Each structure stands twice: as structure tokens, then as C-alpha cells.
Amino acid sequence: MKKIKVAKSITAPAKIDTAIERAKTALIARANKSGLYEDFGAAEIRAIEDKYIDLSDFYNEMLKQKAQLKQFVSWCQNYQAS
């Protein structure tokens, strides 16, 4: 399996919302260009998780970000190119 490099524009924003939207846009473009593959979006998920998620933080804001990431993971798992 070839390694996918995540664009810096995905992890550059200050907010996780923007990062997820940019990742979705990039993933849709990649799916349209080269099709779907196993572990679709895994590199982007890891990059966003590394930048925005603190596993030891359970305050409301971090719980909200963890929920947003979980929704993005679900989106990646269920995405079907048109």
C-alpha cells in the first residue's frame, strides 16, 4: 500500500471544523480521480487526530472535537463516490 501524504492545508487551520471540511474536499477529489480504496481517509484522520485531539482531555470543548472526529471517521467509512 502506498503512503498517502496529507496536505499541510488540512492541518493548518486553528479549528477542527475547517480541517475536516478541507479533508472531505480533498478526499472527494481523490476518490473522483483515482477511486476508493481500503482505509479511505485514514491518513487524514490520523493527521487531524494528532493535531487537534488530546486523549487525556475530557472538557466539553475536547469532547465536542472528539465527536466531530468520530463523525468524520464515519463519513470516511461510508463514503460512496457518485
Secondary structure, 3 states (H helix, E strand, C coil): CCCCCCCHHHHCCCCHHHHHHHHHHHHHHHHHHHCCCCCCCHHHHHHHHHHHCCCCCCCHHHHHHHHHHHHHHHHHHHCCCC
